[in-house]
Amino acid sequence: MSALTDPLEEGFKHHQTGRMREAHQAYTRVLEQKPDNASALYLFGTLCLQAGNLDRAAETLAKSAEIDGDNHSTRLNGINT
């Protein structure tokens, strides 16, 4: 990926194509810089759910909803537009 690529978009593309390790790394980079990014939290929580890490998924998805529970595009599209 280009250095100019948004790490959240990069993670989402990896996630969509099943490259879960790469998606995890990209989402982690976003959350290190912006720990309250609702889209990154939602996507990371979804990734945790898919990996079977239910406690972390519940925690992360709840935080995403708490921050931006009215943003349906986050949940429907993964990326907040």
N, C-alpha and C positions, 0 to 999 in steps of 0.2 A: 504494500500500500504506500501511496505517496505520503510524504511528511505533511502535505497540506490537507490530507484526508481527516475529517472529523473522526476522532477515536470512537465515538458512539455509533456513528454510521458504519465504521469499519467493523466494530463488534457485532452490530446487527447483521451485517452481510455474512460474517463468519458463522453466526448463530443460525441463520437461515439455511446455510449450506452444511450444517452439521460439524463445523470445526469448533467444537466446544472449548477446547483449551485456549485457542486464539480469541474466542469471544470473551472468555473469562478474563484474559489479560487486558483486553481493550476496555471492558467495563470497569475493571479495577483501576486502570489509569484514569478514567473519567472520574470515578468516585474518590480517588486520592486528591484530585483538584477541586471537585465540586461534590462534597458528600451529601448534599441535599438535592441533587439532580433527580427529579422524580422519574424521568424516562430511564435513566441508567439504573436506578434502584429497581424499577419494574422489570427491566430486561434481565438484570442480574438475579433478581428473585425467581424469574421464570427459568433461568438457567439452573439455579440451585434446585428448583422443583424437578426439573428434568433429570438432574443428577441424583435425585433421591435424598437430598439434604433438606428434609422437610422443615426442620427448626429454623435454619437460616433462611429458607424460602419464605416462611411465614413472617419472620421478623422483617425481612427486606421488603416484601410486598406490602405489609402493613405500613411501613414507613413511607413508601411511595404513595399510598392512598392518603395517608395523613397529610403529606405535603401538598398533593395535587389530586385529591379524590374526585374532583369534578371534571378532570381532563380525560374525556373518553377516548380521545385520539391516542393517548399514551397506551391505553390498554388494547385498543383495536389495531393500532399500526405499529406499536413498539417505539416509535420515535415521535417526540413531541414536535409538531410542525407549527 
